[in-house]
Amino acid sequence: MALIIDPPKINYLDPQPFYPSGTAGQILQSAIESAEAGEPIVMREICRQLDLTPGAPYSHYESSEHLESLVAYTGLLTLAKWMTDSTRELSDPRERLVATCWAYREWAHKHRSWFGFILPTSGRTNESAFAEHVQSASLAIAIPAARAMRDGWDTGKFATPTSGPTVFPLDIPGVVSLNVDESRTANALWITVHGAVVIELAVGIHDGWDLETPMFDWLLEAHINAHIAQRP
């Protein structure tokens, strides 16, 4: 079997996790289980668990960094699918935006070790030789909220974004397009949601806690009311 260098092209409107077939898929799944358990991904241990020869993984993956990048890539697409599915039955832009943010939080709590593995601060999005694939998957988690915001602005339900520091506009033909001001507004929301989730995980909130805690709800609603929703 050839080396897995290029994962399939991402369908941003219907993101799907990447799981190759055969031995390559078994190796990736074992590595994901290590990430889920908060354990390091060690090729020798994977070979022992799967009863493979020490060189077997390198018939599918160039290096441990290559395998780690695909663990991050698959995690990001799994999260993106979770977020996308959370809005399929919703039509109101605000309801979709809120559902997307809650889905992000819920997945992070359910898969907190894997979530920590794919965080931008892990370096896997900018230092790996395979960073381009991970970055493309990172974009997938931004799409559900960006599309909800696009619809909110197009229907006049969301306020026109104000100007501020320059950011790169988000423009994916056939998927979503945000100008500089709109992209800045979307980035600010992501910083609020992501920051809140990281802090929750850092202070030890776990599955035994009620995920519907009022603080996150208050923070999300306050941000949307102050920076996104149309003023009365």
Secondary structure, 3 states (H helix, E strand, C coil): CCCCCCCCCCCCCCCCCCCCCHHHHHHHHHHHHHHHCCCCCCHHHHHHHHCCCCCHHHHCCCCHHHHHHHHHHHHHHHHHHHHHHCCCCCCCHHHHHHHHHHHHHHHHHHCHHHHHHHCHHHCCCCCCCCHHHHHHHHHHCCHHHHHHHHHHHHCCCECCCCCCCCCCCEEECCCEEECHHHHHHHHHHHHHHHHHHHHHHHCCCCCCCCCCCHHHHHHHHHHHHHHCECCC
